[in-house]
Amino acid sequence: MVSIAISGANGKMGRVVNSVISERNDCQTAAGIDFLDTNAYSGFPVYRSPGEMNEKPDVIIDFSHPNSLEKLLDYCLSTGTPIVFATTGYTEEQISGIKKASQQIPVFFTFNMSLGINLLIKLSNIAAEVLGGQFDIEIIEKHHNQKIDAPSGTAVMLANSVNKTLNDKYQYIYDRHSQRKRRDKNEIGIHAVRGGTITGEHEVIFAGRDEIISLSHSAASKEVFAVGAVNAAVFLSEKAAGLYDMEALLTSLYGIC
């Protein structure tokens, strides 16, 4: 039985993660971490910081805020605790810190925990291999009006993966309206929409001469991300130090590589 501590336990995603864990028989919630240290909904203790935990979890799932990163890394490095980072909005410096920590502890890091999104990435890479150089590429992401970062980490992940497939020769354009010129051939446009309660939608458009290919993914609820995070936590609990991602998880669970 894998014991899990949820960072951001009192947030929307923290509650969904706990709900997903409660329906499984291979893991359990040992503790929560949240600056709002209330146990109003939970049957487990919630602490204001990881250092205050009396429990020693097998792994931590973080669905909190980038500001929590330093304390989480300090705790995990000092205790050898594996951690799944499911939070978005990290700076490049913070991402470097996460990667550095993976040299000492097991770390699972991805911009999106959805199985469907990661399949979308693979399909987009295949399309880029076939169509690259002949079709313009645009990425559109849509999220709820409370999301802080833009574009989403998933949109950037899609762009990076497609660009890598095309030998990293494309530049990203985020603010096309400010440019009074024709579209350059080696561009990937990335566009963010914020409104209502949209959980998450991502579309990769390949636009060619008289034809368009569109690949898209839509999340109906946040539960898809929670399920992925819990799968990652159980997977990570038995791993050696290193940096793991959804591709490693998919290979382990489904033989997809």
C-alpha positions in Angstrom: 0.0 0.0 0.0 1.6 3.3 -1.2 1.1 6.2 1.3 0.6 9.5 -0.4 0.8 13.1 0.9 -1.1 15.7 -1.1 0.4 19.1 -1.4 -2.4 21.6 -2.0 -4.8 19.2 -0.3 -7.5 21.8 0.3 -7.6 23.1 -3.3 -9.9 21.8 -6.0 -7.3 19.4 -7.5 -6.2 18.3 -4.0 -9.7 17.2 -3.2 -10.1 15.4 -6.5 -6.8 13.6 -6.0 -7.9 12.4 -2.6 -11.2 11.2 -4.1 -9.3 9.2 -6.7 -7.0 7.7 -4.1 -10.0 6.7 -1.9 -11.4 4.6 -4.7 -8.2 2.6 -5.2 -6.8 -0.4 -3.1 -3.1 0.1 -3.8 -2.7 3.5 -2.2 -4.0 5.7 0.6 -3.8 9.4 1.6 -1.5 9.7 4.6 -1.4 13.5 5.0 -2.1 16.8 3.3 -0.1 20.0 3.0 -1.8 23.3 2.6 -1.4 26.8 4.0 -5.1 26.6 4.9 -4.5 23.9 7.5 -8.1 22.8 7.9 -9.3 19.2 8.1 -12.9 20.1 7.1 -13.3 17.5 4.4 -10.6 15.0 5.0 -10.0 12.0 7.2 -6.3 12.7 7.3 -4.2 15.5 9.0 -3.3 18.6 6.9 -0.2 20.6 7.7 0.9 24.1 6.7 4.3 22.9 5.5 5.9 19.6 4.6 8.4 19.9 7.4 5.6 19.8 10.0 4.3 16.3 8.9 4.4 13.6 11.5 3.8 11.0 8.8 6.5 9.9 6.4 4.7 9.3 3.1 6.1 7.1 0.4 5.5 9.8 -2.2 4.1 13.3 -2.5 1.7 14.6 -5.2 2.0 18.4 -5.6 -1.0 20.2 -7.0 -0.4 23.5 -5.2 1.5 26.6 -6.4 5.0 27.2 -7.8 5.7 29.2 -4.6 5.6 25.9 -2.7 8.5 24.4 -4.7 11.4 25.3 -2.5 9.9 23.9 0.7 8.8 20.7 -1.0 12.3 20.2 -2.6 14.0 20.8 0.8 11.8 18.2 2.5 12.1 15.6 -0.2 15.8 16.0 -0.6 16.3 15.7 3.2 14.1 12.7 3.6 14.6 11.0 0.2 10.9 11.2 -0.6 9.8 10.8 -4.2 7.6 13.6 -5.6 5.1 14.0 -8.4 5.0 17.6 -9.7 1.6 18.3 -11.3 1.6 22.1 -10.7 2.0 24.4 -13.7 3.5 27.9 -14.1 7.1 27.2 -13.1 9.9 29.5 -14.2 12.9 28.2 -16.1 14.9 28.5 -12.9 12.4 26.4 -10.9 12.4 23.7 -13.6 16.2 23.6 -13.5 15.9 23.1 -9.7 13.4 20.2 -10.2 15.7 18.5 -12.7 18.7 19.0 -10.4 16.8 17.4 -7.5 16.1 14.3 -9.7 19.8 13.5 -9.5 19.2 12.6 -5.8 15.5 11.5 -5.6 12.8 10.1 -7.9 11.0 13.0 -9.5 8.0 12.8 -11.9 7.6 16.0 -13.9 5.2 16.8 -16.8 3.1 19.7 -17.8 0.0 17.6 -18.2 -1.0 14.3 -16.5 -3.7 13.3 -19.0 -3.2 10.1 -21.0 -5.2 11.7 -23.9 -2.9 14.8 -24.0 0.2 12.7 -24.2 -1.4 10.7 -27.0 -2.2 14.0 -28.7 1.5 14.9 -28.5 2.5 11.6 -30.2 -0.1 12.1 -33.0 1.1 15.7 -33.5 4.7 14.5 -33.8 3.7 12.0 -36.5 1.8 14.7 -38.4 4.8 17.0 -38.1 7.1 14.3 -39.5 4.8 13.9 -42.5 3.7 17.5 -43.1 6.7 19.5 -41.7 7.8 22.3 -44.0 4.6 22.2 -46.1 2.0 23.1 -43.5 1.8 26.0 -41.1 1.5 25.0 -37.4 -0.7 26.8 -34.9 -1.6 25.7 -31.3 -4.7 27.0 -29.5 -5.3 26.3 -25.8 -8.5 27.2 -23.8 -8.9 27.3 -20.0 -11.1 28.7 -17.3 -10.9 32.3 -16.3 -9.1 31.6 -13.0 -6.0 30.1 -14.7 -2.9 32.3 -14.1 -0.3 31.2 -16.5 -0.6 31.7 -20.3 0.1 30.0 -22.5 -0.5 26.8 -20.7 2.4 24.5 -19.9 0.7 21.8 -22.0 0.6 24.1 -25.1 4.3 24.8 -24.6 4.9 21.1 -24.2 3.1 20.4 -27.5 5.1 23.1 -29.2 8.4 21.9 -27.9 7.7 18.3 -28.9 6.6 19.2 -32.4 9.6 21.6 -32.7 12.0 18.9 -31.6 10.5 16.6 -34.3 11.3 19.3 -36.8 14.9 19.8 -35.6 14.1 22.8 -33.4 14.1 25.2 -36.4 10.8 26.9 -35.5 10.3 30.0 -33.4 7.2 30.6 -31.2 4.9 33.6 -31.8 2.6 34.5 -28.9 1.5 38.0 -29.9 0.7 38.0 -33.6 -1.6 41.1 -33.5 1.4 43.3 -32.7 3.3 42.2 -35.8 2.3 43.9 -39.1 3.8 41.3 -41.5 3.1 38.1 -43.3 3.5 34.9 -41.4 7.0 33.5 -41.5 7.4 29.9 -42.7 9.3 28.7 -39.6 6.8 29.8 -36.9 4.5 28.0 -34.5 1.8 30.3 -33.3 0.6 29.7 -29.7 -2.7 31.2 -28.6 -4.4 31.3 -25.2 -8.1 31.7 -24.5 -9.4 32.3 -20.9 -13.1 32.1 -20.1 -15.8 30.6 -17.9 -15.2 27.1 -16.5 -13.3 25.5 -19.4 -11.4 22.7 -17.9 -8.8 22.4 -20.7 -8.8 22.2 -24.5 -5.8 22.0 -26.8 -5.8 22.0 -30.6 -2.9 21.6 -33.0 -3.6 22.9 -36.4 -1.6 22.0 -39.5 -2.8 24.4 -42.3 -1.6 23.7 -45.8 -2.7 24.6 -49.3 -6.5 24.0 -49.5 -6.5 21.6 -46.6 -6.4 21.6 -42.8 -5.6 18.9 -40.4 -6.7 19.5 -36.8 -5.8 17.4 -33.8 -7.5 18.2 -30.5 -8.1 17.1 -26.9 -10.8 18.3 -24.5 -10.9 17.5 -20.8 -14.4 17.3 -19.4 -13.3 17.4 -15.8 -10.1 17.8 -13.7 -10.4 14.1 -12.7 -8.4 13.1 -15.7 -5.4 14.9 -14.3 -5.9 13.5 -10.8 -6.0 9.9 -12.2 -2.8 10.5 -14.0 -1.1 12.0 -11.0 -2.1 9.0 -8.7 -0.9 6.6 -11.4 2.4 8.5 -11.5 2.7 8.4 -7.7 2.3 4.6 -7.4 4.7 4.2 -10.3 7.3 6.5 -8.8 7.2 5.0 -5.3 9.3 2.0 -6.4 11.8 3.9 -8.6 15.4 4.9 -8.1 16.5 8.6 -8.3 15.9 10.1 -11.7 13.6 12.3 -13.7 10.4 10.5 -15.0 7.6 11.7 -17.2 4.4 10.5 -18.8 6.2 8.6 -21.5 8.0 6.5 -18.9 4.6 5.8 -17.2 2.9 4.9 -20.5 5.7 2.5 -21.3 5.4 0.9 -17.9 1.6 0.6 -18.0 0.8 0.1 -21.6 4.0 -0.6 -23.4 3.6 2.6 -25.4 6.9 4.2 -26.3 
